[in-house]
Amino acid sequence: MFYFTALKTLLSLGLTAAITVGLLSAAGCQSMPKESSAAAPETSVNANTAALVKNLSLVDENHYVMSVGAGKYTATYVLDSYIIPFEQPYYILVRQQNGKPFSKHAATVVALDYIQPRGCTQPLQRLEDLDKQNADGSAYLIGVAC
């Protein structure tokens, strides 16, 4: 009973990310997400990506910075989720921290890993018809329902 109460207390304090990272590390995951406190340039949506999220509402608490890969092959992505209030689809904005173009496939994989623990209470469903990208391929809006 004590362990259950302690775990419940830890989770209520918002240490879910630390526990998840510890479990991923213990399981030997080679590319585990790293959350960081984001600086202003990471969180701001510039004119190049503003059209993608027009008329959508940002879910502030879902901002996340994820590093994938190892060594010189590490890519760091900045992710934010958007919604239309009181509607199901999530719109996930995926950008690389360095602002360079990347593939839609990479954006989709990162977006699905990102949203599952944050907003999904049912099985994840891809809504490809909602997907968008900016002109230079440096930002993607990925549609999902869950």
CNS distance restraints for C-alpha pairs under 8 A (distance, minus, plus):
assign (resid   1 and name CA) (resid   5 and name CA) 6.30 0.50 0.50
assign (resid   2 and name CA) (resid   6 and name CA) 6.11 0.50 0.50
assign (resid   3 and name CA) (resid   7 and name CA) 6.04 0.50 0.50
assign (resid   4 and name CA) (resid   8 and name CA) 6.08 0.50 0.50
assign (resid   5 and name CA) (resid   9 and name CA) 6.14 0.50 0.50
assign (resid   6 and name CA) (resid  10 and name CA) 6.22 0.50 0.50
assign (resid   7 and name CA) (resid  11 and name CA) 6.17 0.50 0.50
assign (resid   8 and name CA) (resid  12 and name CA) 6.13 0.50 0.50
assign (resid   9 and name CA) (resid  13 and name CA) 6.30 0.50 0.50
assign (resid  10 and name CA) (resid  14 and name CA) 6.81 0.50 0.50
assign (resid  10 and name CA) (resid  15 and name CA) 5.86 0.50 0.50
assign (resid  10 and name CA) (resid  16 and name CA) 7.63 0.50 0.50
assign (resid  11 and name CA) (resid  15 and name CA) 5.52 0.50 0.50
assign (resid  11 and name CA) (resid  16 and name CA) 5.59 0.50 0.50
assign (resid  15 and name CA) (resid  19 and name CA) 6.30 0.50 0.50
assign (resid  16 and name CA) (resid  20 and name CA) 6.04 0.50 0.50
assign (resid  17 and name CA) (resid  21 and name CA) 6.07 0.50 0.50
assign (resid  17 and name CA) (resid  35 and name CA) 7.92 0.50 0.50
assign (resid  18 and name CA) (resid  22 and name CA) 6.11 0.50 0.50
assign (resid  19 and name CA) (resid  23 and name CA) 6.15 0.50 0.50
assign (resid  20 and name CA) (resid  24 and name CA) 6.08 0.50 0.50
assign (resid  21 and name CA) (resid  25 and name CA) 6.01 0.50 0.50
assign (resid  21 and name CA) (resid  32 and name CA) 7.11 0.50 0.50
assign (resid  21 and name CA) (resid  33 and name CA) 7.41 0.50 0.50
assign (resid  21 and name CA) (resid  34 and name CA) 7.78 0.50 0.50
assign (resid  22 and name CA) (resid  26 and name CA) 6.09 0.50 0.50
assign (resid  23 and name CA) (resid  27 and name CA) 6.08 0.50 0.50
assign (resid  24 and name CA) (resid  28 and name CA) 6.44 0.50 0.50
assign (resid  24 and name CA) (resid  29 and name CA) 5.55 0.50 0.50
assign (resid  24 and name CA) (resid  32 and name CA) 6.70 0.50 0.50
assign (resid  25 and name CA) (resid  29 and name CA) 5.76 0.50 0.50
assign (resid  25 and name CA) (resid  32 and name CA) 7.51 0.50 0.50
assign (resid  30 and name CA) (resid  69 and name CA) 7.19 0.50 0.50
assign (resid  30 and name CA) (resid  70 and name CA) 7.49 0.50 0.50
assign (resid  31 and name CA) (resid  67 and name CA) 7.42 0.50 0.50
assign (resid  31 and name CA) (resid  68 and name CA) 5.11 0.50 0.50
assign (resid  31 and name CA) (resid  69 and name CA) 5.09 0.50 0.50
assign (resid  31 and name CA) (resid  70 and name CA) 6.86 0.50 0.50
assign (resid  32 and name CA) (resid  66 and name CA) 7.95 0.50 0.50
assign (resid  32 and name CA) (resid  67 and name CA) 7.05 0.50 0.50
assign (resid  32 and name CA) (resid  68 and name CA) 6.47 0.50 0.50
assign (resid  33 and name CA) (resid  65 and name CA) 7.70 0.50 0.50
assign (resid  33 and name CA) (resid  66 and name CA) 4.68 0.50 0.50
assign (resid  33 and name CA) (resid  67 and name CA) 5.37 0.50 0.50
assign (resid  33 and name CA) (resid  68 and name CA) 6.52 0.50 0.50
assign (resid  34 and name CA) (resid  65 and name CA) 6.54 0.50 0.50
assign (resid  34 and name CA) (resid  66 and name CA) 5.07 0.50 0.50
assign (resid  34 and name CA) (resid  67 and name CA) 5.71 0.50 0.50
assign (resid  35 and name CA) (resid  64 and name CA) 6.06 0.50 0.50
assign (resid  35 and name CA) (resid  65 and name CA) 5.19 0.50 0.50
assign (resid  35 and name CA) (resid  66 and name CA) 6.06 0.50 0.50
assign (resid  36 and name CA) (resid  64 and name CA) 7.37 0.50 0.50
assign (resid  36 and name CA) (resid  65 and name CA) 6.00 0.50 0.50
assign (resid  38 and name CA) (resid  42 and name CA) 6.04 0.50 0.50
assign (resid  38 and name CA) (resid  43 and name CA) 6.66 0.50 0.50
assign (resid  38 and name CA) (resid  65 and name CA) 7.37 0.50 0.50
assign (resid  39 and name CA) (resid  43 and name CA) 6.81 0.50 0.50
assign (resid  40 and name CA) (resid  44 and name CA) 6.11 0.50 0.50
assign (resid  42 and name CA) (resid  78 and name CA) 6.67 0.50 0.50
assign (resid  42 and name CA) (resid  97 and name CA) 6.59 0.50 0.50
assign (resid  43 and name CA) (resid  63 and name CA) 7.81 0.50 0.50
assign (resid  43 and name CA) (resid  78 and name CA) 7.77 0.50 0.50
assign (resid  45 and name CA) (resid  49 and name CA) 5.90 0.50 0.50
assign (resid  45 and name CA) (resid  50 and name CA) 5.78 0.50 0.50
assign (resid  46 and name CA) (resid  50 and name CA) 5.88 0.50 0.50
assign (resid  47 and name CA) (resid  51 and name CA) 7.24 0.50 0.50
assign (resid  48 and name CA) (resid 134 and name CA) 6.60 0.50 0.50
assign (resid  48 and name CA) (resid 135 and name CA) 7.67 0.50 0.50
assign (resid  49 and name CA) (resid  53 and name CA) 7.19 0.50 0.50
assign (resid  49 and name CA) (resid 134 and name CA) 6.11 0.50 0.50
assign (resid  49 and name CA) (resid 139 and name CA) 6.59 0.50 0.50
assign (resid  50 and name CA) (resid  54 and name CA) 6.15 0.50 0.50
assign (resid  52 and name CA) (resid 132 and name CA) 6.66 0.50 0.50
assign (resid  52 and name CA) (resid 133 and name CA) 7.02 0.50 0.50
assign (resid  52 and name CA) (resid 134 and name CA) 6.98 0.50 0.50
assign (resid  52 and name CA) (resid 140 and name CA) 7.92 0.50 0.50
assign (resid  52 and name CA) (resid 141 and name CA) 6.61 0.50 0.50
assign (resid  53 and name CA) (resid  57 and name CA) 7.96 0.50 0.50
assign (resid  53 and name CA) (resid  82 and name CA) 7.45 0.50 0.50
assign (resid  53 and name CA) (resid  93 and name CA) 7.94 0.50 0.50
assign (resid  53 and name CA) (resid 141 and name CA) 7.81 0.50 0.50
assign (resid  55 and name CA) (resid  84 and name CA) 7.79 0.50 0.50
assign (resid  56 and name CA) (resid  82 and name CA) 5.82 0.50 0.50
assign (resid  56 and name CA) (resid  83 and name CA) 5.60 0.50 0.50
assign (resid  56 and name CA) (resid  84 and name CA) 5.48 0.50 0.50
assign (resid  57 and name CA) (resid  82 and name CA) 5.21 0.50 0.50
assign (resid  57 and name CA) (resid  83 and name CA) 5.24 0.50 0.50
assign (resid  57 and name CA) (resid  84 and name CA) 6.04 0.50 0.50
assign (resid  57 and name CA) (resid  85 and name CA) 7.09 0.50 0.50
assign (resid  58 and name CA) (resid  80 and name CA) 7.28 0.50 0.50
assign (resid  58 and name CA) (resid  81 and name CA) 6.14 0.50 0.50
assign (resid  58 and name CA) (resid  82 and name CA) 4.46 0.50 0.50
assign (resid  58 and name CA) (resid  83 and name CA) 6.62 0.50 0.50
assign (resid  59 and name CA) (resid  63 and name CA) 7.51 0.50 0.50
assign (resid  59 and name CA) (resid  80 and name CA) 7.24 0.50 0.50
assign (resid  59 and name CA) (resid  81 and name CA) 5.67 0.50 0.50
assign (resid  59 and name CA) (resid  82 and name CA) 5.62 0.50 0.50
assign (resid  59 and name CA) (resid  83 and name CA) 7.18 0.50 0.50
assign (resid  60 and name CA) (resid  80 and name CA) 7.69 0.50 0.50
assign (resid  60 and name CA) (resid  81 and name CA) 7.96 0.50 0.50
assign (resid  62 and name CA) (resid  79 and name CA) 8.00 0.50 0.50
assign (resid  62 and name CA) (resid  80 and name CA) 6.04 0.50 0.50
assign (resid  62 and name CA) (resid  81 and name CA) 6.20 0.50 0.50
assign (resid  62 and name CA) (resid 118 and name CA) 6.98 0.50 0.50
assign (resid  63 and name CA) (resid  78 and name CA) 7.67 0.50 0.50
assign (resid  63 and name CA) (resid  79 and name CA) 5.89 0.50 0.50
assign (resid  63 and name CA) (resid  80 and name CA) 4.74 0.50 0.50
assign (resid  63 and name CA) (resid  81 and name CA) 7.12 0.50 0.50
assign (resid  64 and name CA) (resid  78 and name CA) 6.03 0.50 0.50
assign (resid  64 and name CA) (resid  79 and name CA) 5.20 0.50 0.50
assign (resid  64 and name CA) (resid  80 and name CA) 6.53 0.50 0.50
assign (resid  65 and name CA) (resid  76 and name CA) 6.91 0.50 0.50
assign (resid  65 and name CA) (resid  77 and name CA) 5.70 0.50 0.50
assign (resid  65 and name CA) (resid  78 and name CA) 4.63 0.50 0.50
assign (resid  65 and name CA) (resid  79 and name CA) 6.17 0.50 0.50
assign (resid  66 and name CA) (resid  76 and name CA) 5.59 0.50 0.50
assign (resid  66 and name CA) (resid  77 and name CA) 5.21 0.50 0.50
assign (resid  66 and name CA) (resid  78 and name CA) 6.53 0.50 0.50
assign (resid  66 and name CA) (resid  79 and name CA) 7.70 0.50 0.50
assign (resid  67 and name CA) (resid  74 and name CA) 6.47 0.50 0.50
assign (resid  67 and name CA) (resid  75 and name CA) 5.65 0.50 0.50
assign (resid  67 and name CA) (resid  76 and name CA) 4.22 0.50 0.50
assign (resid  67 and name CA) (resid  77 and name CA) 6.27 0.50 0.50
assign (resid  68 and name CA) (resid  74 and name CA) 5.50 0.50 0.50
assign (resid  68 and name CA) (resid  75 and name CA) 5.39 0.50 0.50
assign (resid  68 and name CA) (resid  76 and name CA) 6.32 0.50 0.50
assign (resid  68 and name CA) (resid  77 and name CA) 7.99 0.50 0.50
assign (resid  69 and name CA) (resid  73 and name CA) 5.62 0.50 0.50
assign (resid  69 and name CA) (resid  74 and name CA) 4.29 0.50 0.50
assign (resid  69 and name CA) (resid  75 and name CA) 6.40 0.50 0.50
assign (resid  70 and name CA) (resid  74 and name CA) 4.82 0.50 0.50
assign (resid  75 and name CA) (resid  96 and name CA) 7.16 0.50 0.50
assign (resid  76 and name CA) (resid  96 and name CA) 5.75 0.50 0.50
assign (resid  76 and name CA) (resid  97 and name CA) 5.56 0.50 0.50
assign (resid  76 and name CA) (resid  98 and name CA) 7.71 0.50 0.50
assign (resid  77 and name CA) (resid  94 and name CA) 6.62 0.50 0.50
assign (resid  77 and name CA) (resid  95 and name CA) 5.50 0.50 0.50
assign (resid  77 and name CA) (resid  96 and name CA) 4.28 0.50 0.50
assign (resid  77 and name CA) (resid  97 and name CA) 5.39 0.50 0.50
assign (resid  78 and name CA) (resid  94 and name CA) 5.94 0.50 0.50
assign (resid  78 and name CA) (resid  95 and name CA) 5.19 0.50 0.50
assign (resid  78 and name CA) (resid  96 and name CA) 5.89 0.50 0.50
assign (resid  78 and name CA) (resid  97 and name CA) 5.83 0.50 0.50
assign (resid  79 and name CA) (resid  92 and name CA) 6.79 0.50 0.50
assign (resid  79 and name CA) (resid  93 and name CA) 5.62 0.50 0.50
assign (resid  79 and name CA) (resid  94 and name CA) 4.83 0.50 0.50
assign (resid  79 and name CA) (resid  95 and name CA) 6.55 0.50 0.50
assign (resid  79 and name CA) (resid 111 and name CA) 7.45 0.50 0.50
assign (resid  79 and name CA) (resid 114 and name CA) 7.74 0.50 0.50
assign (resid  80 and name CA) (resid  92 and name CA) 5.76 0.50 0.50
assign (resid  80 and name CA) (resid  93 and name CA) 5.23 0.50 0.50
assign (resid  80 and name CA) (resid  94 and name CA) 6.91 0.50 0.50
assign (resid  81 and name CA) (resid  90 and name CA) 6.46 0.50 0.50
assign (resid  81 and name CA) (resid  91 and name CA) 5.60 0.50 0.50
assign (resid  81 and name CA) (resid  92 and name CA) 4.41 0.50 0.50
assign (resid  81 and name CA) (resid  93 and name CA) 6.10 0.50 0.50
assign (resid  81 and name CA) (resid 115 and name CA) 7.96 0.50 0.50
assign (resid  82 and name CA) (resid  90 and name CA) 5.94 0.50 0.50
assign (resid  82 and name CA) (resid  91 and name CA) 4.93 0.50 0.50
assign (resid  82 and name CA) (resid  92 and name CA) 6.16 0.50 0.50
assign (resid  82 and name CA) (resid  93 and name CA) 7.55 0.50 0.50
assign (resid  83 and name CA) (resid  87 and name CA) 7.20 0.50 0.50
assign (resid  83 and name CA) (resid  88 and name CA) 7.72 0.50 0.50
assign (resid  83 and name CA) (resid  89 and name CA) 6.59 0.50 0.50
assign (resid  83 and name CA) (resid  90 and name CA) 5.30 0.50 0.50
assign (resid  83 and name CA) (resid  91 and name CA) 6.07 0.50 0.50
assign (resid  84 and name CA) (resid  88 and name CA) 7.83 0.50 0.50
assign (resid  84 and name CA) (resid  89 and name CA) 7.60 0.50 0.50
assign (resid  88 and name CA) (resid 145 and name CA) 6.04 0.50 0.50
assign (resid  88 and name CA) (resid 146 and name CA) 7.43 0.50 0.50
assign (resid  89 and name CA) (resid 143 and name CA) 6.62 0.50 0.50
assign (resid  89 and name CA) (resid 144 and name CA) 5.60 0.50 0.50
assign (resid  89 and name CA) (resid 145 and name CA) 4.62 0.50 0.50
assign (resid  89 and name CA) (resid 146 and name CA) 7.54 0.50 0.50
assign (resid  90 and name CA) (resid 143 and name CA) 5.87 0.50 0.50
assign (resid  90 and name CA) (resid 144 and name CA) 5.28 0.50 0.50
assign (resid  90 and name CA) (resid 145 and name CA) 5.98 0.50 0.50
assign (resid  91 and name CA) (resid 130 and name CA) 7.89 0.50 0.50
assign (resid  91 and name CA) (resid 141 and name CA) 6.02 0.50 0.50
assign (resid  91 and name CA) (resid 142 and name CA) 5.55 0.50 0.50
assign (resid  91 and name CA) (resid 143 and name CA) 4.75 0.50 0.50
assign (resid  91 and name CA) (resid 144 and name CA) 6.54 0.50 0.50
assign (resid  92 and name CA) (resid 111 and name CA) 6.30 0.50 0.50
assign (resid  92 and name CA) (resid 115 and name CA) 7.85 0.50 0.50
assign (resid  92 and name CA) (resid 140 and name CA) 7.83 0.50 0.50
assign (resid  92 and name CA) (resid 141 and name CA) 5.31 0.50 0.50
assign (resid  92 and name CA) (resid 142 and name CA) 5.01 0.50 0.50
assign (resid  92 and name CA) (resid 143 and name CA) 6.45 0.50 0.50
assign (resid  92 and name CA) (resid 144 and name CA) 7.90 0.50 0.50
assign (resid  93 and name CA) (resid 111 and name CA) 7.93 0.50 0.50
assign (resid  93 and name CA) (resid 139 and name CA) 6.89 0.50 0.50
assign (resid  93 and name CA) (resid 140 and name CA) 5.70 0.50 0.50
assign (resid  93 and name CA) (resid 141 and name CA) 4.53 0.50 0.50
assign (resid  93 and name CA) (resid 142 and name CA) 6.52 0.50 0.50
assign (resid  94 and name CA) (resid 107 and name CA) 5.94 0.50 0.50
assign (resid  94 and name CA) (resid 110 and name CA) 7.84 0.50 0.50
assign (resid  94 and name CA) (resid 111 and name CA) 6.79 0.50 0.50
assign (resid  94 and name CA) (resid 139 and name CA) 5.64 0.50 0.50
assign (resid  94 and name CA) (resid 140 and name CA) 5.30 0.50 0.50
assign (resid  94 and name CA) (resid 141 and name CA) 6.41 0.50 0.50
assign (resid  94 and name CA) (resid 142 and name CA) 7.68 0.50 0.50
assign (resid  95 and name CA) (resid  99 and name CA) 6.79 0.50 0.50
assign (resid  95 and name CA) (resid 107 and name CA) 7.82 0.50 0.50
assign (resid  95 and name CA) (resid 138 and name CA) 6.09 0.50 0.50
assign (resid  95 and name CA) (resid 139 and name CA) 4.70 0.50 0.50
assign (resid  95 and name CA) (resid 140 and name CA) 6.80 0.50 0.50
assign (resid  96 and name CA) (resid 100 and name CA) 6.35 0.50 0.50
assign (resid  96 and name CA) (resid 101 and name CA) 7.62 0.50 0.50
assign (resid  96 and name CA) (resid 102 and name CA) 7.69 0.50 0.50
assign (resid  96 and name CA) (resid 138 and name CA) 6.92 0.50 0.50
assign (resid  96 and name CA) (resid 139 and name CA) 7.51 0.50 0.50
assign (resid  99 and name CA) (resid 138 and name CA) 6.06 0.50 0.50
assign (resid 100 and name CA) (resid 138 and name CA) 5.44 0.50 0.50
assign (resid 101 and name CA) (resid 136 and name CA) 6.42 0.50 0.50
assign (resid 101 and name CA) (resid 137 and name CA) 4.77 0.50 0.50
assign (resid 101 and name CA) (resid 138 and name CA) 3.81 0.50 0.50
assign (resid 101 and name CA) (resid 139 and name CA) 7.33 0.50 0.50
assign (resid 102 and name CA) (resid 106 and name CA) 7.14 0.50 0.50
assign (resid 102 and name CA) (resid 107 and name CA) 7.71 0.50 0.50
assign (resid 102 and name CA) (resid 137 and name CA) 6.20 0.50 0.50
assign (resid 102 and name CA) (resid 138 and name CA) 5.97 0.50 0.50
assign (resid 103 and name CA) (resid 107 and name CA) 6.48 0.50 0.50
assign (resid 103 and name CA) (resid 137 and name CA) 7.29 0.50 0.50
assign (resid 104 and name CA) (resid 108 and name CA) 6.09 0.50 0.50
assign (resid 104 and name CA) (resid 137 and name CA) 7.99 0.50 0.50
assign (resid 104 and name CA) (resid 140 and name CA) 6.93 0.50 0.50
assign (resid 105 and name CA) (resid 109 and name CA) 6.27 0.50 0.50
assign (resid 106 and name CA) (resid 110 and name CA) 6.17 0.50 0.50
assign (resid 107 and name CA) (resid 111 and name CA) 5.93 0.50 0.50
assign (resid 107 and name CA) (resid 140 and name CA) 6.58 0.50 0.50
assign (resid 107 and name CA) (resid 142 and name CA) 7.59 0.50 0.50
assign (resid 108 and name CA) (resid 112 and name CA) 6.15 0.50 0.50
assign (resid 108 and name CA) (resid 142 and name CA) 6.46 0.50 0.50
assign (resid 109 and name CA) (resid 113 and name CA) 6.40 0.50 0.50
assign (resid 110 and name CA) (resid 114 and name CA) 6.10 0.50 0.50
assign (resid 111 and name CA) (resid 115 and name CA) 6.18 0.50 0.50
assign (resid 111 and name CA) (resid 142 and name CA) 6.93 0.50 0.50
assign (resid 112 and name CA) (resid 116 and name CA) 6.24 0.50 0.50
assign (resid 113 and name CA) (resid 117 and name CA) 7.92 0.50 0.50
assign (resid 114 and name CA) (resid 118 and name CA) 7.23 0.50 0.50
assign (resid 115 and name CA) (resid 119 and name CA) 5.89 0.50 0.50
assign (resid 115 and name CA) (resid 120 and name CA) 6.92 0.50 0.50
assign (resid 116 and name CA) (resid 120 and name CA) 5.20 0.50 0.50
assign (resid 116 and name CA) (resid 124 and name CA) 7.23 0.50 0.50
assign (resid 119 and name CA) (resid 146 and name CA) 7.14 0.50 0.50
assign (resid 120 and name CA) (resid 124 and name CA) 6.74 0.50 0.50
assign (resid 120 and name CA) (resid 145 and name CA) 7.86 0.50 0.50
assign (resid 120 and name CA) (resid 146 and name CA) 4.76 0.50 0.50
assign (resid 121 and name CA) (resid 146 and name CA) 6.20 0.50 0.50
assign (resid 122 and name CA) (resid 146 and name CA) 4.97 0.50 0.50
assign (resid 123 and name CA) (resid 146 and name CA) 5.56 0.50 0.50
assign (resid 124 and name CA) (resid 144 and name CA) 6.93 0.50 0.50
assign (resid 124 and name CA) (resid 145 and name CA) 5.97 0.50 0.50
assign (resid 124 and name CA) (resid 146 and name CA) 4.53 0.50 0.50
assign (resid 125 and name CA) (resid 144 and name CA) 5.64 0.50 0.50
assign (resid 125 and name CA) (resid 145 and name CA) 5.11 0.50 0.50
assign (resid 125 and name CA) (resid 146 and name CA) 6.00 0.50 0.50
assign (resid 126 and name CA) (resid 143 and name CA) 6.30 0.50 0.50
assign (resid 126 and name CA) (resid 144 and name CA) 4.60 0.50 0.50
assign (resid 126 and name CA) (resid 145 and name CA) 6.49 0.50 0.50
assign (resid 127 and name CA) (resid 131 and name CA) 7.33 0.50 0.50
assign (resid 127 and name CA) (resid 142 and name CA) 7.80 0.50 0.50
assign (resid 127 and name CA) (resid 143 and name CA) 4.92 0.50 0.50
assign (resid 127 and name CA) (resid 144 and name CA) 5.04 0.50 0.50
assign (resid 127 and name CA) (resid 145 and name CA) 6.91 0.50 0.50
assign (resid 128 and name CA) (resid 142 and name CA) 7.21 0.50 0.50
assign (resid 128 and name CA) (resid 143 and name CA) 6.06 0.50 0.50
assign (resid 128 and name CA) (resid 144 and name CA) 7.78 0.50 0.50
assign (resid 129 and name CA) (resid 143 and name CA) 7.54 0.50 0.50
assign (resid 130 and name CA) (resid 141 and name CA) 7.83 0.50 0.50
assign (resid 130 and name CA) (resid 142 and name CA) 6.83 0.50 0.50
assign (resid 130 and name CA) (resid 143 and name CA) 5.06 0.50 0.50
assign (resid 131 and name CA) (resid 140 and name CA) 7.29 0.50 0.50
assign (resid 131 and name CA) (resid 141 and name CA) 5.37 0.50 0.50
assign (resid 131 and name CA) (resid 142 and name CA) 4.74 0.50 0.50
assign (resid 131 and name CA) (resid 143 and name CA) 5.45 0.50 0.50
assign (resid 132 and name CA) (resid 140 and name CA) 5.80 0.50 0.50
assign (resid 132 and name CA) (resid 141 and name CA) 5.02 0.50 0.50
assign (resid 132 and name CA) (resid 142 and name CA) 6.83 0.50 0.50
assign (resid 133 and name CA) (resid 137 and name CA) 6.15 0.50 0.50
assign (resid 133 and name CA) (resid 138 and name CA) 7.77 0.50 0.50
assign (resid 133 and name CA) (resid 139 and name CA) 5.75 0.50 0.50
assign (resid 133 and name CA) (resid 140 and name CA) 4.31 0.50 0.50
assign (resid 133 and name CA) (resid 141 and name CA) 6.02 0.50 0.50
assign (resid 134 and name CA) (resid 138 and name CA) 6.68 0.50 0.50
assign (resid 134 and name CA) (resid 139 and name CA) 5.69 0.50 0.50
assign (resid 134 and name CA) (resid 140 and name CA) 6.61 0.50 0.50
